[in-house]
Structures are given as structure tokens and as C-alpha cells.
Amino acid sequence: MAIILGIDPGSRLTGYGVIHQTGRQLTYLGSGCIRTAVDDLPTRLKRIYAGVSEIILQFQPDMFAIEKVFMARNADSALKLGQARGAAIVAAVNNNLTVFEYAARLVKQSVVGTGAADKKQVQHMIKLLLKLPASPQADAADALAIAITHAHISQHSIQTHK
């Protein structure tokens, strides 16, 4: 039994998704986006840290999963993404959570069945897997997919160690 917080980091929009795992059963607890509607990066990072800290306080997760940095075409964008990840990770570590990191392709493979899935496919599968009335916003769906990936991987590792 665990509460898993998934984070899809971004310097302007950071998605979050929270699920409850009991064995193979996954239950939706909440999701949304931390919006950093300011121009300067230091203030955006502060808002990401504060937002993730608030979500941790609200949901009291046992596990924290975040998307790994991928190499973007634009080096500046990759650096900003890495800094956004760092702000979220520091919030997790400051709340005594172990950080688990997953590549985007693995997350898509885990949830949709193909590492080349697009955002609409991820949103649709999240809606089905968590029995939601509507598809979540794209960044929130990605964060829920990260949480589900961690649930699948942790459940698999428990079964292989029995």
C-alpha cells in the first residue's frame, strides 16, 4: 500500500499526479499543474519548489517519481528543465522522500505500450487506467503516467523478489 507522487517537470508548467497503490489496484487521488506565470527563472524555481512542497504536505506520498531529463534540441531549454527538476527533487528530499527517475520513453511504453506514444494517447490511457470521467490535462496526465510507471515497476520488483 503506497501513495505515489509523479512529477512531469517544466520551468513554466510542472504537472503532478497522485495515485494510491494497493497491490495491482491503482486509485486516482489528484492531479494538476503548478503554473509559474513569471518571466524570471529564479522565481519560477521558487514556485515549483513551493508547489511541490505543498502537494507533498497535502497528499503525504510515500514515493516520489519524476521524469528524467532528455536532451532537447535547444540547450537552454534543457538547462531550464534540469533546474525545474532540481527544484522539485529538493522539495522531495527535504520531505524525506526517496526519488525515483524514469525516462519518458519508458513511461510511454509502460502506460501506452509504445515508447513513441503522443500526448493524446497518454491522456487517453490514463483516463482508462484510472477510470476517470475525462482525460486529464496533458502535463497532469504525463505526471500520472510517471506515477503509474513507478507503481508497475515497484510491483514487478516485489513479485520477482518473492
C-alpha positions in Angstrom: 0.0 0.0 0.0 1.6 3.3 -1.1 0.8 6.8 -2.2 2.9 7.8 -5.2 3.5 11.3 -6.4 4.5 11.7 -10.0 6.1 14.9 -11.4 6.4 16.0 -15.0 8.8 18.9 -14.7 8.8 22.1 -16.7 10.0 25.6 -16.0 6.6 27.2 -16.9 4.3 24.3 -16.2 5.0 21.4 -13.9 2.5 18.6 -13.9 1.7 16.5 -10.8 -0.3 13.3 -10.3 -1.0 11.3 -7.2 -2.2 7.7 -7.0 -2.8 5.2 -4.3 -1.4 1.7 -5.0 -2.7 -1.4 -3.2 -1.1 -4.4 -4.9 -2.1 -4.1 -8.5 -5.0 -1.8 -7.8 -4.4 1.9 -8.6 -6.7 4.7 -7.4 -6.6 8.3 -8.5 -6.1 10.8 -5.7 -5.4 14.0 -7.5 -3.6 15.8 -10.3 -3.0 19.2 -11.7 -0.3 21.7 -12.7 2.0 24.1 -11.0 1.9 27.3 -13.1 4.8 29.7 -12.9 3.5 32.7 -14.7 6.6 34.9 -14.3 9.5 35.7 -16.5 12.5 35.3 -14.3 13.8 31.8 -13.8 14.7 32.0 -10.1 11.1 33.0 -9.2 9.8 30.1 -11.3 12.1 27.7 -9.5 10.9 29.0 -6.1 7.2 28.5 -7.2 8.0 24.9 -8.3 9.7 24.1 -5.0 6.8 25.7 -3.0 4.2 24.0 -5.2 5.7 20.5 -4.9 6.2 21.0 -1.1 2.5 22.0 -0.8 1.4 18.9 -2.7 3.6 16.7 -0.5 2.1 18.2 2.6 -1.4 17.7 1.2 -1.1 14.1 0.0 1.6 12.7 2.2 3.1 10.5 -0.5 5.3 7.5 0.3 7.1 7.7 -3.0 8.2 10.4 -5.5 8.8 9.7 -9.2 10.0 12.2 -11.7 10.8 12.2 -15.4 14.5 12.1 -16.3 16.0 14.9 -18.4 16.1 14.2 -22.1 18.4 16.0 -24.4 16.3 18.6 -26.1 17.3 20.3 -29.4 17.7 23.6 -27.5 20.4 23.5 -24.8 18.9 26.5 -23.0 15.5 24.6 -22.7 17.3 21.5 -21.4 19.1 23.5 -18.8 15.9 25.2 -17.6 14.2 21.8 -17.5 17.0 20.4 -15.4 16.7 23.3 -13.0 13.0 22.8 -12.7 13.6 19.1 -12.0 16.2 20.1 -9.3 13.7 22.3 -7.6 11.1 19.5 -7.4 13.7 17.0 -6.3 14.9 19.2 -3.5 11.3 19.6 -2.3 11.0 15.8 -2.2 14.3 15.2 -0.5 13.6 17.9 2.1 10.4 15.9 2.9 12.4 12.7 3.3 11.1 11.1 0.1 13.3 8.8 -2.0 13.5 10.0 -5.6 12.8 7.5 -8.5 13.6 8.7 -12.0 12.1 7.3 -15.3 12.9 8.1 -18.9 10.0 9.5 -21.0 10.1 6.5 -23.4 9.9 4.0 -20.6 6.9 5.9 -19.1 5.1 5.9 -22.5 6.0 2.2 -23.0 4.6 1.3 -19.6 1.3 3.2 -20.0 0.5 3.1 -23.7 2.6 0.1 -24.9 4.9 2.1 -27.2 7.7 4.5 -26.3 6.7 6.7 -29.3 3.2 7.5 -28.0 2.0 11.0 -28.3 0.4 13.2 -25.6 -3.2 12.3 -26.7 -2.5 8.6 -26.4 -1.1 9.0 -22.9 -4.1 11.1 -21.8 -6.5 8.5 -23.2 -4.7 5.6 -21.4 -4.6 7.5 -18.1 -8.3 8.1 -18.3 -8.9 4.4 -18.9 -6.4 3.0 -16.4 -7.6 5.3 -13.6 -11.3 5.2 -14.6 -11.5 9.0 -14.9 -14.6 10.7 -16.3 -12.5 12.8 -18.7 -8.9 12.9 -19.9 -6.6 15.0 -17.6 -4.7 18.0 -18.8 -1.6 16.8 -20.8 1.1 17.7 -18.2 -1.0 16.2 -15.4 -1.6 13.0 -17.5 2.2 12.8 -18.0 2.7 13.1 -14.2 0.1 10.4 -13.5 1.8 8.2 -16.2 5.1 8.6 -14.3 3.4 7.6 -11.0 1.8 4.6 -12.7 5.1 3.5 -14.2 6.7 3.6 -10.7 3.7 1.5 -9.4 4.2 -1.1 -12.2 8.0 -1.3 -11.7 7.8 -1.4 -7.9 5.1 -4.1 -8.1 7.1 -6.1 -10.6 10.2 -5.9 -8.4 8.3 -7.0 -5.3 7.0 -10.1 -7.2 10.4 -11.0 -8.6 11.9 -10.9 -5.1 9.3 -13.3 -3.6 
